[in-house]
Amino acid sequence: MKYQYISLREANQNFSRLIAAVERGEAFCITRRGHEVARLTPSPASALANKAPAASATTSASLDERVMQLETRLDKLASALPTTDTK
């Protein structure tokens, strides 16, 4: 991962913009007096969140299939039950 180097002062003054850049996938190395003190990188969870729409479409399709399977099974069970006369 390629880091952009910024000073601690700059990071403090532009923290909201820095976080927005990290959300877009950028990575930063924060320095104090020229020495690296911290790294700010996108979290693995945010990388997964960016892939969520494709995964949710697949999940939705598999859920639809599962619902259909359960409905079929329920119909079979209902037809196997004895009918009761209600008067």
C-alpha positions as CSV (number, residue, x, y, z in Angstrom):
1,M,0.0,0.0,0.0
2,K,1.4,3.4,-0.9
3,Y,1.3,5.9,1.9
4,Q,1.0,9.7,1.7
5,Y,3.1,11.4,4.3
6,I,1.6,14.2,6.3
7,S,2.6,16.0,9.5
8,L,0.7,15.5,12.7
9,R,-0.3,19.2,12.7
10,E,-1.7,18.8,9.2
11,A,-3.6,15.7,10.2
12,N,-5.1,17.5,13.2
13,Q,-6.2,20.5,11.2
14,N,-7.7,18.4,8.4
15,F,-9.0,15.3,10.2
16,S,-12.4,15.2,8.6
17,R,-10.9,15.4,5.1
18,L,-8.3,12.9,6.1
19,I,-11.0,10.4,7.2
20,A,-13.0,11.0,4.0
21,A,-9.8,10.2,1.9
22,V,-9.3,7.0,3.9
23,E,-12.9,6.0,3.2
24,R,-12.1,6.4,-0.5
25,G,-9.2,3.9,0.0
26,E,-6.2,6.3,0.5
27,A,-3.6,5.6,3.2
28,F,-1.6,8.0,5.2
29,C,1.6,8.0,7.3
30,I,1.5,10.6,10.0
31,T,4.8,12.1,11.1
32,R,6.1,14.2,14.0
33,R,9.3,16.0,13.4
34,G,10.0,13.9,10.4
35,H,9.5,10.6,12.2
36,E,6.6,8.2,11.5
37,V,4.3,8.0,14.5
38,A,1.1,6.5,13.0
39,R,-0.5,5.1,9.9
40,L,-4.1,5.7,8.9
41,T,-5.5,3.1,6.5
42,P,-8.9,1.8,5.4
43,S,-10.2,-0.9,7.7
44,P,-10.9,-4.4,6.3
45,A,-14.6,-3.9,7.3
46,S,-14.9,-0.8,5.0
47,A,-13.4,-2.8,2.1
48,L,-16.1,-5.4,2.7
49,A,-18.7,-2.8,2.8
50,N,-17.7,-1.5,-0.6
51,K,-18.3,-5.0,-2.0
52,A,-21.6,-5.4,-0.2
53,P,-24.0,-4.5,-3.0
54,A,-22.8,-7.4,-5.2
55,A,-22.8,-9.8,-2.3
56,S,-26.3,-8.7,-1.2
57,A,-27.7,-9.4,-4.7
58,T,-26.3,-12.9,-4.5
59,T,-27.6,-13.3,-1.0
60,S,-31.0,-12.1,-2.0
61,A,-31.2,-14.6,-4.8
62,S,-30.2,-17.5,-2.5
63,L,-32.7,-16.3,0.1
64,D,-35.5,-16.3,-2.6
65,E,-34.5,-19.9,-3.5
66,R,-34.6,-20.9,0.2
67,V,-38.0,-19.3,0.7
68,M,-39.4,-21.2,-2.3
69,Q,-37.9,-24.5,-0.9
70,L,-39.5,-23.9,2.4
71,E,-42.9,-23.0,0.9
72,T,-42.9,-26.2,-1.1
73,R,-42.0,-28.2,2.0
74,L,-44.7,-26.5,4.0
75,D,-47.3,-27.3,1.2
76,K,-46.3,-31.0,1.4
77,L,-46.6,-31.0,5.1
78,A,-50.0,-29.3,5.0
79,S,-51.3,-31.8,2.5
80,A,-50.1,-34.7,4.7
81,L,-52.1,-33.4,7.7
82,P,-55.5,-34.9,8.3
83,T,-58.4,-32.5,7.6
84,T,-60.7,-31.6,10.4
85,D,-64.3,-30.8,10.0
86,T,-65.4,-27.7,11.7
87,K,-69.1,-27.3,12.2
